[in-house]
């Protein structure tokens, strides 16, 4: 009877080691979940206090943030490469631009 009790105790100890890891090391799943929740709340705060106001202010300026870039063309006079496709004048040298779709 005593041997069965010892075997049972060894089985319980083995089960504890497999669940908790090495002896003396307890894996706290609650701590992990708490850290995950904290991270998600922190990222939500950053998003709503920094990203959303920034996107709103840039939209008021007419700049698309975090989107596809608008088509651009190169100025034949000063070689600036960031002139909007529909522009009729270069913003840097004020030279007239060919109409959109026409070869430069």
C-alpha positions, 0 to 999 in steps of 0.5 A: 500500500505504501508503494502505491502511495509513493508511486501516486506521489511521484505521478503527482510530482511529475504532473506538477513539473509538466504543468508548471515547468521546472521545479521552483519555476511557476509559469503565471498565465495571469501575468501574461494575460495582464501584460497583453491587456496592458499592451493593447490598452497602451496601443489604443491610447497611442493610436487615439491620442497621436495617430488620429489627431495627426491624420486629421490635421494632415487631412485639413492641410490636404495631405493624405497620410498613410495612403497611396501616393498621388501620381507625380511628374517631373518638371522639365525645367528644374527636374523636380520629381514631386510635382502633382500630375495635374499641376500647371506650374512648377512649385519650385521654378514657376515654369509652365508645365505641359498638360497631364498625359502629354510627354514632357 
